Amino acid sequence: QVKLVESGGGSVQSGGSLRISCTASAPTIEYTYIRYSMGWFRHHPGREREGLAAIGRDGSTVYADSVKGRFVISRDVAKATLYLQMNGLKPEDTATYYCAARGEPPKTLDARLYKKWGQGTQVTVSS
């Protein structure tokens, strides 16, 4: 069973940067999840979960308009770790951030298509 654990959340002032990580642990055969589409999502209380960035097996990426140019998704397969570098943070970026693994292509920002989820990490941006 794949387990995803996020880390690196915290508090930062508006305009600052933060990098969050997601480390996967699984039996070898289930590393398929890590090699295929993975993504970052966030949830604001009272709103639907928002897809932010996703990365495919070939390393190609897709971003939501709300974070394009500010956030960068990357992956270290050898370390089974997914990253989200967040720059130019704004108070409206405050949310709980989740990583997810889809286990198959293609990459997508549709949360309904992801099978494995981490427990989330809180990011708070103060003005």
Secondary structure as the mmCIF struct_conf table of DSSP 4:
data_model
#
loop_
_struct_conf.conf_type_id
_struct_conf.id
_struct_conf.beg_label_comp_id
_struct_conf.beg_label_asym_id
_struct_conf.beg_label_seq_id
_struct_conf.end_label_comp_id
_struct_conf.end_label_asym_id
_struct_conf.end_label_seq_id
STRN STRN1 LYS A 3 SER A 7
STRN STRN2 GLY A 10 GLN A 13
TURN_TY1_P TURN_TY1_P1 SER A 14 GLY A 15
STRN STRN3 LEU A 18 SER A 25
HELX_RH_3T_P HELX_RH_3T_P1 THR A 28 TYR A 31
HELX_RH_AL_P HELX_RH_AL_P1 THR A 32 ARG A 35
BEND BEND1 TYR A 36 TYR A 36
STRN STRN4 MET A 38 HIS A 43
TURN_TY1_P TURN_TY1_P2 PRO A 45 GLY A 46
BEND BEND2 ARG A 47 ARG A 47
STRN STRN5 GLU A 50 ILE A 55
TURN_TY1_P TURN_TY1_P3 ARG A 57 ASP A 58
BEND BEND3 GLY A 59 GLY A 59
STRN STRN6 THR A 61 TYR A 63
TURN_TY1_P TURN_TY1_P4 ASP A 65 ARG A 70
STRN STRN7 PHE A 71 ASP A 76
TURN_TY1_P TURN_TY1_P5 VAL A 77 ALA A 80
STRN STRN8 THR A 81 MET A 86
BEND BEND4 GLY A 88 GLY A 88
HELX_RH_3T_P HELX_RH_3T_P2 PRO A 91 ASP A 93
STRN STRN9 ALA A 95 ALA A 101
BEND BEND5 GLY A 103 PRO A 106
BEND BEND6 LEU A 109 LEU A 109
HELX_RH_3T_P HELX_RH_3T_P3 ALA A 111 LEU A 113
STRN STRN10 LYS A 116 TRP A 117
STRN STRN11 THR A 121 SER A 126
#
